[in-house]
Amino acid sequence: MKRYIKSSDIGNDYDEWSPFHGHKYRIDGGYDIKYADTPSEALQIWFQLSRKHPTDTAIMTPKREFAIKLCKAATSDRLTKLHEKYGSPYKLDYLIDEAAKGVSNGCKSFYEGQDDYGDQIHPFCYG
């Protein structure tokens, strides 16, 4: 006999699972996964992991509002300091310009779906 399972039958364990484990930002670099709750912490971790895993590091978040906050925190001064300290596979001017565009256009390329899996934040994405 077949039994059909409805999404409401799955229970709280499934509903509460999230790739962010209660944090606002998830930073993946190669096989390293780190979490952050502030944009400045997420940016620092991204630069650190980018050093080890160039172009294989991304900051992800479940909500557009968090993506915009991260781009606002990515000021030219902060990015310059992090770039000088850790380096980056991306040109500094590119990161500064693209973060500013993200602020001005409200991170329009960010996908905020109904699920809680989130999206990468441009320009701090795989590339």
PyMOL commands that set and color helices and strands:
alter all, ss='L'
color gray80, all
select helices_A, chain A and resi 7-9+12-16+39-52+64-73+76-86+92-104
alter helices_A, ss='H'
color red, helices_A
select strands_A, chain A and resi 25-29+32-36+57-61+119-120
alter strands_A, ss='S'
color yellow, strands_A
deselect
rebuild
show_as cartoon
